[in-house]
Amino acid sequence: MVIQEKISAQFFFRNGASITLTEKNIISASVRRQCCPDSSFEIGGVYSASLSMTASVTGTNSYNIRGAKIILENQYGNETALQQMGVFWVTQAQRISGDLYSLTAQDAVGWLDTSSMANGSTENLTQVLANYSASNTTLESPAVDGNRHGGWCGRIMEYVNDVLYSIIGERPLKWDLFNEKENGRYTNNWNFNPIGEEGIRELDFICTVQKASGLTDSPRELLHYIAELAGGFIYAKENGSLTLGQFGQEEFGQAEIFSDETEAGSCEIAEYQLQRVLVSIKGLSGTVSSWTGISDFVNLVPLQIIINHNPFAEGFETLAIEKRDRGEPYDTLDALKEGLYYFHHRKDADGHLTDDFCYFRPFHCKVHKQERFHLGQRIAFNLYEDEPKKSTITSIKWTFRGGWELACAGEDSRSMADALRRSKADKALTDAKLRCESLLSKISGGGE
């Protein structure tokens, strides 16, 4: 299939100058996005999208190009106008010859690697958040009752913007709220199990460092802790704003791929699906977990969700202990565990499971289609079988006039190779962690 496509890249330099490049100047361009590692499926991913471009940029040099902001747009032949593909900042610029440059850029998620101590602070970010406010808040919510920060995601954005302003003189990060009206509630936003006289309600969190869990000066790591409790991922949208993503979001619908839309020899789809078997959350007082066995080892591969040392999960339990001591109804870690148990299976406003869920079947495929794809989007392959094979997109690579490379991360954990490839260092690290946790438990009175 021949892809008709236009492209536009607006460059904004630090000195205030700007230029716009089109297909006349741009030789090649590609954007890679992901919400999981390449080799395995996970929740809680916070990954930066990368832009690679070869283009003719006149009137400047590689020193001035590095650090420039790029607003990338494209338009397919079946569309009426250019649409935004992302906002990026150039991290590498290499002159090939004359005005021809090879560029690499990252989206706003890259700013989350800014150290919280970069502006002279003596506290790491987890400690800052633990002291930030004694008020309870949700993981991601709009500002209410005069609290300009809103949920924890908004608070972290505000803090990182303040740090960046002291370094670069700008506040580049923006946060877009999860669209509950279109997508329903995100995982662990609400609890649907009544306690006392309370019905469904928002779940409250604080950030705690009681057991030194989650101590970090990295904003990206703090957002990872939030994203894993929300059963999804955090990414930068095409408009440049960061937001919370969920697997199988309704607004993206389901992509349909047919055999004549795939590149010959590029499509590999696993016969098996990933099946959630374990959800485990470690808190201040212990671990809660749910286990479901697998009887069909031909078509299903076990997927485990294990959350340890999460300062927001421990903060959630801290609030529960305070309410319990006051004789008030309280939520336990079981509420978070149940939410994650159905992270890929949406609930309606009354807490009833719907038919709106997504599958995780590992695949990778090159698709030549004038259509836009999204992280977390459900996808169905209508190839030569009677029933379409369904999965979820966890990796996307767009190439100018070259279509898309789509994938769902995951490997067959039933393979002996999974055990063999663990090095002695990996095994030693695991053993050290287990010994450390055992000692901490004894010190805190949790062991003999």
Buried (B, 14 or more C-beta within 10 A) or exposed (E): EEBEBBBBBBBBBEEEEEBEBEBEBBEEBBBBBBBBBEEBBBBBBBBBBBBBBBBBBEEBEBEBBBBBBBBBBBBBEEBEEEEBBBBBBBBBBEEEEEBBBBBBBBBBBBBBEBBBBEEEBEEBBBBBBBEBEEEBBBBBBEBEEEBEBBBBBBBBBBBBBEBBEEEEEEBBBBBBBBBBEEBBBBBBBBBBEEBEEEEBBBBBBBBBBEBEBBBBBBBBBBBBBBBBBBBBBBBBBBEBBBBBBBBBBBEBEBBEBEEEBBBEEEBEBBEBBBBBBBBBBBBBBEEBBBEEEEEEEEEBBBBEBEBBBBBBBBBBBBBBBEBEEEEEEBBBBBBBBBBBBBBBBBBEEEBEEEEBBBBBBBBBBBBBBBEBBBBBBBBBBEBEEEEBBBBBBBBBBBBBBBBBBBBBBBBEBEEEEEEEEEEEEEEEEEEEEEEEBEEBEEEEEEEE
